[in-house]
Amino acid sequence: MHYTQRLKELREDHDQKQESIAIELHITRQQYQLYESGKRKLPIDLLIKLCKYYNVSSDYILGFTNEQKTSWNIKNQINVKTNKGNININQK
């Protein structure tokens, strides 16, 4: 499954509108719609926030597995180094 389908599926399974997810991510609804439709690639910092919000693994969102959770607690503190600086999974 492509991650865009997974994003829509997760959002609908949680009875959320694009607007409410966009607010959680601190972006506009239009920006979120571009990510969910695949017209724009999802940045890793937003992927991490979505994993925390839905309490699923990145592998699940990206379609590498159909198991929502990893074998470790996804809320553990993880630092990811990106070209925009470090991202802490515990940040909201």
C-alpha positions as protocol buffer text, in pm:
chain_id: "A"
residue {
  index: 1
  type: MET
  ca { x: 0 y: 0 z: 0 }
}
residue {
  index: 2
  type: HIS
  ca { x: 131 y: 347 z: -87 }
}
residue {
  index: 3
  type: TYR
  ca { x: 178 y: 586 z: 205 }
}
residue {
  index: 4
  type: THR
  ca { x: -78 y: 831 z: 63 }
}
residue {
  index: 5
  type: GLN
  ca { x: -346 y: 562 z: 86 }
}
residue {
  index: 6
  type: ARG
  ca { x: -232 y: 480 z: 439 }
}
residue {
  index: 7
  type: LEU
  ca { x: -254 y: 846 z: 545 }
}
residue {
  index: 8
  type: LYS
  ca { x: -611 y: 871 z: 420 }
}
residue {
  index: 9
  type: GLU
  ca { x: -705 y: 536 z: 575 }
}
residue {
  index: 10
  type: LEU
  ca { x: -563 y: 633 z: 915 }
}
residue {
  index: 11
  type: ARG
  ca { x: -735 y: 971 z: 908 }
}
residue {
  index: 12
  type: GLU
  ca { x: -1071 y: 822 z: 815 }
}
residue {
  index: 13
  type: ASP
  ca { x: -1037 y: 537 z: 1067 }
}
residue {
  index: 14
  type: HIS
  ca { x: -991 y: 804 z: 1336 }
}
residue {
  index: 15
  type: ASP
  ca { x: -1292 y: 1002 z: 1206 }
}
residue {
  index: 16
  type: GLN
  ca { x: -1076 y: 1306 z: 1138 }
}
residue {
  index: 17
  type: LYS
  ca { x: -1093 y: 1569 z: 866 }
}
residue {
  index: 18
  type: GLN
  ca { x: -785 y: 1693 z: 682 }
}
residue {
  index: 19
  type: GLU
  ca { x: -819 y: 2023 z: 868 }
}
residue {
  index: 20
  type: SER
  ca { x: -782 y: 1863 z: 1212 }
}
residue {
  index: 21
  type: ILE
  ca { x: -474 y: 1666 z: 1108 }
}
residue {
  index: 22
  type: ALA
  ca { x: -324 y: 1980 z: 955 }
}
residue {
  index: 23
  type: ILE
  ca { x: -376 y: 2163 z: 1284 }
}
residue {
  index: 24
  type: GLU
  ca { x: -193 y: 1882 z: 1470 }
}
residue {
  index: 25
  type: LEU
  ca { x: 96 y: 1915 z: 1224 }
}
residue {
  index: 26
  type: HIS
  ca { x: 96 y: 2297 z: 1236 }
}
residue {
  index: 27
  type: ILE
  ca { x: 39 y: 2325 z: 861 }
}
residue {
  index: 28
  type: THR
  ca { x: -250 y: 2436 z: 642 }
}
residue {
  index: 29
  type: ARG
  ca { x: -522 y: 2200 z: 525 }
}
residue {
  index: 30
  type: GLN
  ca { x: -407 y: 2264 z: 169 }
}
residue {
  index: 31
  type: GLN
  ca { x: -53 y: 2154 z: 255 }
}
residue {
  index: 32
  type: TYR
  ca { x: -182 y: 1839 z: 420 }
}
residue {
  index: 33
  type: GLN
  ca { x: -405 y: 1765 z: 121 }
}
residue {
  index: 34
  type: LEU
  ca { x: -98 y: 1780 z: -105 }
}
residue {
  index: 35
  type: TYR
  ca { x: 79 y: 1521 z: 114 }
}
residue {
  index: 36
  type: GLU
  ca { x: -223 y: 1293 z: 133 }
}
residue {
  index: 37
  type: SER
  ca { x: -281 y: 1312 z: -243 }
}
residue {
  index: 38
  type: GLY
  ca { x: 86 y: 1246 z: -321 }
}
residue {
  index: 39
  type: LYS
  ca { x: 134 y: 1575 z: -500 }
}
residue {
  index: 40
  type: ARG
  ca { x: 404 y: 1659 z: -248 }
}
residue {
  index: 41
  type: LYS
  ca { x: 640 y: 1428 z: -64 }
}
residue {
  index: 42
  type: LEU
  ca { x: 586 y: 1396 z: 309 }
}
residue {
  index: 43
  type: PRO
  ca { x: 881 y: 1540 z: 506 }
}
residue {
  index: 44
  type: ILE
  ca { x: 1031 y: 1315 z: 771 }
}
residue {
  index: 45
  type: ASP
  ca { x: 948 y: 1555 z: 1054 }
}
residue {
  index: 46
  type: LEU
  ca { x: 578 y: 1530 z: 965 }
}
residue {
  index: 47
  type: LEU
  ca { x: 604 y: 1153 z: 927 }
}
residue {
  index: 48
  type: ILE
  ca { x: 738 y: 1135 z: 1281 }
}
residue {
  index: 49
  type: LYS
  ca { x: 457 y: 1355 z: 1413 }
}
residue {
  index: 50
  type: LEU
  ca { x: 199 y: 1138 z: 1235 }
}
residue {
  index: 51
  type: CYS
  ca { x: 352 y: 822 z: 1383 }
}
residue {
  index: 52
  type: LYS
  ca { x: 318 y: 971 z: 1729 }
}
residue {
  index: 53
  type: TYR
  ca { x: -32 y: 1105 z: 1665 }
}
residue {
  index: 54
  type: TYR
  ca { x: -166 y: 772 z: 1537 }
}
residue {
  index: 55
  type: ASN
  ca { x: 67 y: 565 z: 1759 }
}
residue {
  index: 56
  type: VAL
  ca { x: 189 y: 358 z: 1464 }
}
residue {
  index: 57
  type: SER
  ca { x: 529 y: 283 z: 1319 }
}
residue {
  index: 58
  type: SER
  ca { x: 675 y: 465 z: 1021 }
}
residue {
  index: 59
  type: ASP
  ca { x: 697 y: 128 z: 847 }
}
residue {
  index: 60
  type: TYR
  ca { x: 319 y: 102 z: 878 }
}
residue {
  index: 61
  type: ILE
  ca { x: 255 y: 449 z: 733 }
}
residue {
  index: 62
  type: LEU
  ca { x: 507 y: 389 z: 455 }
}
residue {
  index: 63
  type: GLY
  ca { x: 343 y: 59 z: 365 }
}
residue {
  index: 64
  type: PHE
  ca { x: 635 y: -169 z: 449 }
}
residue {
  index: 65
  type: THR
  ca { x: 423 y: -364 z: 699 }
}
residue {
  index: 66
  type: ASN
  ca { x: 60 y: -414 z: 786 }
}
residue {
  index: 67
  type: GLU
  ca { x: 139 y: -426 z: 1158 }
}
residue {
  index: 68
  type: GLN
  ca { x: 65 y: -89 z: 1311 }
}
residue {
  index: 69
  type: LYS
  ca { x: 313 y: -105 z: 1598 }
}
residue {
  index: 70
  type: THR
  ca { x: 676 y: -192 z: 1628 }
}
residue {
  index: 71
  type: SER
  ca { x: 813 y: -429 z: 1889 }
}
residue {
  index: 72
  type: TRP
  ca { x: 930 y: -132 z: 2096 }
}
residue {
  index: 73
  type: ASN
  ca { x: 722 y: 150 z: 2236 }
}
residue {
  index: 74
  type: ILE
  ca { x: 697 y: 419 z: 1968 }
}
residue {
  index: 75
  type: LYS
  ca { x: 677 y: 686 z: 2234 }
}
residue {
  index: 76
  type: ASN
  ca { x: 1034 y: 617 z: 2343 }
}
residue {
  index: 77
  type: GLN
  ca { x: 1255 y: 915 z: 2291 }
}
residue {
  index: 78
  type: ILE
  ca { x: 1419 y: 905 z: 1950 }
}
residue {
  index: 79
  type: ASN
  ca { x: 1634 y: 1171 z: 1792 }
}
residue {
  index: 80
  type: VAL
  ca { x: 1647 y: 1182 z: 1413 }
}
residue {
  index: 81
  type: LYS
  ca { x: 1909 y: 1392 z: 1239 }
}
residue {
  index: 82
  type: THR
  ca { x: 1779 y: 1569 z: 927 }
}
residue {
  index: 83
  type: ASN
  ca { x: 1903 y: 1848 z: 707 }
}
residue {
  index: 84
  type: LYS
  ca { x: 1673 y: 2077 z: 909 }
}
residue {
  index: 85
  type: GLY
  ca { x: 1832 y: 1978 z: 1240 }
}
residue {
  index: 86
  type: ASN
  ca { x: 1748 y: 1717 z: 1502 }
}
residue {
  index: 87
  type: ILE
  ca { x: 1391 y: 1603 z: 1553 }
}
residue {
  index: 88
  type: ASN
  ca { x: 1277 y: 1452 z: 1878 }
}
residue {
  index: 89
  type: ILE
  ca { x: 982 y: 1213 z: 1842 }
}
residue {
  index: 90
  type: ASN
  ca { x: 848 y: 1338 z: 2175 }
}
residue {
  index: 91
  type: GLN
  ca { x: 807 y: 1689 z: 2038 }
}
residue {
  index: 92
  type: LYS
  ca { x: 457 y: 1792 z: 1942 }
}
